[in-house]
Amino acid sequence: MSIRTVARDDLKNAARSYVVLGVIGVFAALVALVFVAERNIYPDPYRTLFDVSFMTFLVFPLFVAPLAYLAVAGDRESGVIKYVLGLPNSRAGYVLGKFASRVSVTLAAVVVALAVGFVVAFATFENAPSIGRFATFAAVSALYGVSLTGLFVGVSAATSRRSRAMLGVFGAYFLLVPFWFGFLPIVNLGTVLDAVATTFGTTITDSTRSFVNSLSPATAYLFATEPVYSGVFDQYPQLAGTFGEDSAQLQDQRWFNALVMLAWGGLGLLAGYVSFRRSELG
């Protein structure tokens, strides 16, 4: 049984799941609602893409989580995995097949959502949407989805119970998004950095703080959307304030942002596989 066979069989099962259909449908509906809500506020659809990016970085992991956390842990708890691995199939092929099937659904959610957003923008906005900008946004969002799926499937592979997988995935979400970005006013990455600096009697520069912030896949995703707004920063103050200044700092380089997202997905999946390979499935 090959990676392709595992992925195909898993996709067949996923296609019959209301969770999968719900994830794709609800995410597409949310993106469409953002465009509908802002059709009379901004004349340019790319300005609405900026708001969609913030919704995506915060909410999209919650859509990917139910797609990924049962990928391996669900089979282990139900006992199905004994049958699957009893066939001519390696554990590496099994994990990669599960990742391939789940990431296919994630990418489908991104493509469908942005296709719906493009249609709504074309029909309702004063200025026609740019195919190039939407395509760039879709590519960056797809990379973010691949990163999340790899990380969450890795968590699933490292656990043997559904409950543990769910706690692990949502714990990773809490750490990498609300905590890292600073949504929590008291306990967040910034307060931890300040506490560490105070303990050692030093201070943290703004550039160092910005670099550490960029190491989350969610923050890297936001930074990586800059090419979507190339050449139009001066038309909206919020775009200019967020992306308007050229910088040679590492965290402002698009290749580095892409590398951060790929690292979280790839290393998360690898760590999960290493744990899974050593596990006793008895």
Residue, then its C-alpha position, 0 to 999 in steps of 0.5 A: m500500500s503506497i502513500r497514494t493509496v493511503a491518501r486516496d482511501d482517506l480522501k474517500n472517507a473524508a468526502r463522506s464527512y460532514v465535517v469536511l464539507g462544513v469546513i470548506g463551506v463555512f470558511a468560504a461563507l466567512v470570506a464571502l461575508v467579509f467582501v459583502a460587508e465591505r463592498n460599499i466601504y472600499p472601492d478596491p477589493y485588495r483592501t478587503l483582502f487585507d482584512v481577510s488575511f487577519m481573519t485567516f491568520l486567526v480563524f483558519p487554524l480552527f478550521v484546519a484543526p478538526l481536519a487534522y487532529l484525528a488523522v492518525a490518533g483516530d485510527r489508533e484509538s479505533g484500532v483501524i491502524k492495525y489493519v492498515l499497517g498489517l498491509p505492505n505499508s510503512r509507517a512513513g508512508y501511512v503518515l505521509g498519506k494522511f498528510a497528503s489527504r488532509v492537506s488536499v482538503t485544506l487547499a480546497a478550502v483556500v481555493v474555494a473560499l477565495a474563488v467565492g470572494f473573487v466572484v463577490a468582489f467582481a460583482t459588487f465592488e466599484n473596481a474590478p478585482s485583480i486576478g494577480r493579487f488574488a492568486t498571490f493571496a491564495a498562494v500565501s494562504a495555501l502555504y499557511g494551510v500546508s504549514l498548519t496541516g503538517l503541524f497538526v497531523g504531526v501532533s495527531a501522529a504523536t498521540s494515541r488518543r483523540s482527546r490528547a490529539m485535540l488538546g495538543v492541536f488546540g494547545a498549539y493554536f493557542l501558543l502560536v496565534p493568540f499567545w504569540f501575537g499578543f491577544l491576551p493582555i497579561v500572558n503573552l509572548g511579549t510579557v514573557l520576553d519582558a520577564v526574561a529580560t528583567t531577570f537577566g537585567t537587560t532589555i530587548t530591542d524592537s528589532t529582536r522583539s520583531f524577529v521573535n514575533s515573526l517566528s510564528p507561522a501565523t505572524a509569518y503568514l501576515f508578513a508574507t502577504e505584502p506582495v499582494y499590496s505591491g504598488v498600492f501602499d499609499q492608497y490606504p493608511q493601514l496598508a502603508g503603516t503595515f507594509g509601507e517601509d522597505s527593510a533589510q531585516l531578516q523578518d521582513q524578507r518574504w523568503f524567510n516568512a515562507l521558510v518559517m511556515l514550511a519549517w513549522g509544518g515540516l518539522g512538526l510532521l517529522a517530529g510526529y512521525v518520529s514519535f509514531r515510529r517508536s510507538e507500540l501500537g499493540 
